[in-house]
Every structure is written in structure tokens, then in C-alpha cells.
Amino acid sequence: MGMIAAGTLGSAEFRADYRVKYAYLAGAMYKGIASKELVTAMGKAGLMAFLGTGGLSPEEIESSIRFIQSELAPGQPYGMNLLSDLARPEQELRTVQIYLEYGIRHVEAAAYMRITPALVRYRLKGIAVDADGIVRAPNHVLAKVSRPEVAALFMQPAPDNIVRELAASGLLDAEEARLADRVPMADDICVEADSGGHTDQGVAYVLMPAMLALRDEMAAKHRYSSKIRMGAAGGIGTPHAAAAAFMLGADFILTGSINQCTCEAGTSESVKELLQHIDVQDTAYAPAGDMFELGAKIQVVRRGLFFPSRANKLHELYMRHGSLEEIDPKTRQQIQEKYFRRSFDQVWDETRRHYARLDPEQFEAMARNPKRKMAMIFKWYFAHSTRLALQGEEDQLTDYQIHCGPALGAFNQWVKGTAIERWQNRHVADIAERIMQGTAQWLNQRFGALAGADLHQPSK
Ligand SMILES: Cc1cc2nc3c(=O)[nH]c(=O)nc-3n(C[C@H](O)[C@H](O)[C@H](O)COP(=O)(O)O)c2cc1C
């Protein structure tokens, strides 16, 4: 018997603040892949998951919140994703408005490159000095970041100019604005190494020590009353990886890819079937549809699929040409027949209808620029391929866009030959339990071995 138990891993303060059994979180997955059912299953087990609000309408977000709040007892943990969208800041403000109305206490903030008014409003709403004279912000922000310069923004108080603006427009009251500089923007920073979905392809071994040093530096400078905790995400699909994260100094861990291949995940059975069989080398990088022009990358399933190579091809064509007309006829034909299975004109029509609802003015401006028009037509493929996967359109399976990192391949190997080899037997909370129990065992065994005791324990 070792000293380490699943319930002692990570930060005790984290477990208390989040009211969770383990220092383990399930990260958001867009379009409700991290579904309301996934969030409530975790909450009922005393664990927190974040609803995948990206790509959901405000109405869908609200109805999911109502579902979660009616399923969970008061005090059972749950949270929501909050995504930065610099192109449409009003969307983010609207989401925050909903979170404030429904009393959402935990957000996983991601995709931020700078601090936004919406995020500041969420963070500072309700901040007050308690009976012991300690400044407390009721709304917890966990910032998921992959770069030190972004981490630094979240380790500092809200920018002055944003606080002043919000106070002037009545979105924060005078007391909330006054206390702004007493807390950092985030209570917790989750350092994301190479992961499923959007990725900066970071390496945990490198990032964690640098981020911990940055945290200590910022803490010394600002003298906050509580410590900013540091977590780790990206590549965690086995006890071995989780153990490494805790050894690197993580106060908590966060998983993503492994939760997409469970009963609770909001995606098609045909995607789950594919996911169940992937190995550690079956993923690839592709351009991100939502940041296509910027060349941002996502990690997706490669095994048996054309999506990654087709998506990369579209990006390459976009980079090399000023308009669709500049692309050679043979390639143009191939894209329309093989990739899109419809003509550019049909795609353009769909795109126009989509934007007519969202932002007709912006659409007209983009339509006049041939390069931007090409980007819009190519970006249709990204929305389309996501839809195919989520709906399980098996006759177009090779075009599925499935965000996923190699952590799932490692997980699949780890559970081979056990009851949860089949995805139909995989449940998010059970996976969390197995990983955390396995991590404690693995660490005890490793510590024993490193200290010179040969315990002859199996590695599973
Ligand atoms: C299918 C899928 C969709 C994701 N969508 C989002 C998202 O909408 N918002 C977000 O913050 N992170 C998203 N992520 C990232 C996860 O929350 C998590 O940070 C990441 O998956 C952890 O790395 P791992 O995949 O190696 O476990 C997504 C990941 C996957 C696999």
C-alpha cells in the first residue's frame, strides 16, 4: 500500500473550491460534444465537466443550462466553456449575460489572445470583501492557455481601461470596479500542451516549468490573497500521463479526447466507432476552419479519413492563390466533385444564406474581395465536415472532421482487453475514476521502484 490515493492527487484547495472529489476536469468540446448529459454525469459523480458551448446558439446554451441545473442537486459541480471571438464580441457578451443570469460559477475560458470586456464583466461581477476582510470573486475563471504571454494576461488583474469602460456603462458597479486590482483574471490556469482540437503543439515537459516560474513571478509582484493554481491538459489518456502531469507540478489535470469516445459524448455512433480503434499515431494536423486565414491548427483523426489531407490542400491553395479563378481547372473540378460533392456556386449560395442571417453587411464586404470569397467557400467545407461527423453521415465518412489527440490512442491501448474496450461501455465519470485510481497506483509503484524497492507490480 502506498501513500498516494486518487483523492490526494493535486491541490486540496482546488478540490474544495470546485467541490469535486478529484483534481480532474473534463474540458469543453464544441457544439455540445461535451453534452449536457456528459456534464451532468460528471456532476453526479462529484466531478466537473464544462459544457461545449462553442457553436451553440444562445437558446441552445440556455436550454442546456436549464437541463443541467434541474438534473444536478445544489452544490454538485458543473461549468461552461467561454470562448473568445474577437470578430464577434457581442456574441461573447451575450453568453456572459446568460451565465450571470443563471448563476454560473465556473467557466473554462479558452481561445483568448487578449482580455475582453465580456470576460472582465464575468470575473468581477459580485466581487466583494468578505467578513474576514478577504476579497472574493464568486465567479471562477479557469483559463486554458498554451502560451506564456497569454498566461501572463490571466495572472494579472483586469486591464484598467476595460474596468473603467464597464463601470461607465453600468455593467460593473463602483465597488466591483474598485476591487478589480485585488484579484487576478483567473483563479486557475490550465496549461495546454499538444491536444485534440485547436493546438499550439506545445510540449508539457517544456511548458509546465516555464509556466510555474511565471506564476511565481506574478504572485510575488501582485501579492494576491490566494494562490493561482496551475493545471495540465493535452495528451492525458492514461495513468502514466496523469502521473507525469502531477509530477510536473500540476494542481489538477484536464482531459478532452478520451471523453469524446463515451456514451455521454454528443457525437454520432459512427464517430465513436472510429475513435475506439485509433492508436497513438492515428491523428494529424489540419487547418482550423474558424481561424483558416490565420493558419491556426487543429489535431484530428487521420486513420481512414481524407479530411486532414483535403483540409490541408484547401489551405495550401488559399495561400498560393488570389482567387478561385487562379486555381487550375483540374484542381477546381476535383474539389467540387470529390471534396464538396457540389459546385462552388452551390456552396456560395449556402454561404450567402448563412450570412444573410448573421451579418449581411460583412458578407457583402467579403464577397467583393476574391481572396476572401475563396476563403469563405473553402471554410464551408470545415462546417460541412463537422456536420457530417456529428450526424454520422456514413456515406461521406471519409470527410468527417473529428477533433482528437493521441491521448485517445494511448487510452485505447491501456484499456484493450478490458470491459471498457468497447465505447458502449465507456462512461466519462468511470473513466475519470479509473485514471485517478490508476495514477495513484502507478505513482506508488514508481516511487517504490525509484526508492529501490522492487515491488514486482504489473504496469496496469
Ligand atoms: C472533439 C474536441 C472538441 C473540443 N472543443 C473544445 C472547445 O469547444 N472549447 C475548448 O475550450 N476546448 C475544446 N477542446 C479541447 C479540450 O477541452 C481539451 O482542452 C483537450 O482536448 C485536452 O487535450 P487532449 O485532447 O489531449 O486530452 C476540444 C477537444 C476535442 C477532442
The ligand as an SDF file (V2000), in Angstrom:
LIG
                    3D

 31 33  0  0  0  0  0  0  0  0999 V2000
  -13.6210   16.9950  -30.0400 C   0  0  0  0  0  0  0  0  0  0  0  0
  -12.9610   18.0790  -29.2530 C   0  0  0  0  0  0  0  0  0  0  0  0
  -13.5520   19.3340  -29.2300 C   0  0  0  0  0  0  0  0  0  0  0  0
  -13.0010   20.3440  -28.4440 C   0  0  0  0  0  0  0  0  0  0  0  0
  -13.6530   21.5490  -28.3800 N   0  0  0  0  0  0  0  0  0  0  0  0
  -13.2200   22.4950  -27.5000 C   0  0  0  0  0  0  0  0  0  0  0  0
  -13.9650   23.6900  -27.2920 C   0  0  0  0  0  0  0  0  0  0  0  0
  -15.0120   23.9130  -27.9070 O   0  0  0  0  0  0  0  0  0  0  0  0
  -13.5130   24.5890  -26.3890 N   0  0  0  0  0  0  0  0  0  0  0  0
  -12.3680   24.3640  -25.6700 C   0  0  0  0  0  0  0  0  0  0  0  0
  -12.0160   25.1810  -24.8400 O   0  0  0  0  0  0  0  0  0  0  0  0
  -11.6310   23.2470  -25.8660 N   0  0  0  0  0  0  0  0  0  0  0  0
  -12.0450   22.3110  -26.7450 C   0  0  0  0  0  0  0  0  0  0  0  0
  -11.3350   21.1410  -26.8920 N   0  0  0  0  0  0  0  0  0  0  0  0
  -10.1260   20.9290  -26.0750 C   0  0  0  0  0  0  0  0  0  0  0  0
  -10.4420   20.1420  -24.7940 C   0  0  0  0  0  0  0  0  0  0  0  0
  -11.3000   20.8610  -23.9420 O   0  0  0  0  0  0  0  0  0  0  0  0
   -9.1520   19.8450  -24.0250 C   0  0  0  0  0  0  0  0  0  0  0  0
   -8.5150   21.0360  -23.6580 O   0  0  0  0  0  0  0  0  0  0  0  0
   -8.1750   18.9950  -24.8220 C   0  0  0  0  0  0  0  0  0  0  0  0
   -8.8760   18.0290  -25.5570 O   0  0  0  0  0  0  0  0  0  0  0  0
   -7.1570   18.3370  -23.9130 C   0  0  0  0  0  0  0  0  0  0  0  0
   -6.2030   17.6340  -24.6420 O   0  0  0  0  0  0  0  0  0  0  0  0
   -6.3710   16.0760  -25.0610 P   0  0  0  0  0  0  0  0  0  0  0  0
   -7.2980   16.0730  -26.2140 O   0  0  0  0  0  0  0  0  0  0  0  0
   -5.0040   15.6650  -25.4340 O   0  0  0  0  0  0  0  0  0  0  0  0
   -6.9290   15.3540  -23.8710 O   0  0  0  0  0  0  0  0  0  0  0  0
  -11.8310   20.1120  -27.7080 C   0  0  0  0  0  0  0  0  0  0  0  0
  -11.2270   18.8610  -27.7950 C   0  0  0  0  0  0  0  0  0  0  0  0
  -11.7670   17.8520  -28.5420 C   0  0  0  0  0  0  0  0  0  0  0  0
  -11.0890   16.5000  -28.5630 C   0  0  0  0  0  0  0  0  0  0  0  0
  1  2  1  0
  2  3  1  0
  2 30  2  0
  3  4  2  0
  4  5  1  0
  4 28  1  0
  5  6  2  0
  6  7  1  0
  6 13  1  0
  7  8  2  0
  7  9  1  0
  9 10  1  0
 10 11  2  0
 10 12  1  0
 12 13  2  0
 13 14  1  0
 14 15  1  0
 14 28  1  0
 15 16  1  0
 16 17  1  0
 16 18  1  0
 18 19  1  0
 18 20  1  0
 20 21  1  0
 20 22  1  0
 22 23  1  0
 23 24  1  0
 24 25  2  0
 24 26  1  0
 24 27  1  0
 28 29  2  0
 29 30  1  0
 30 31  1  0
M  END
$$$$
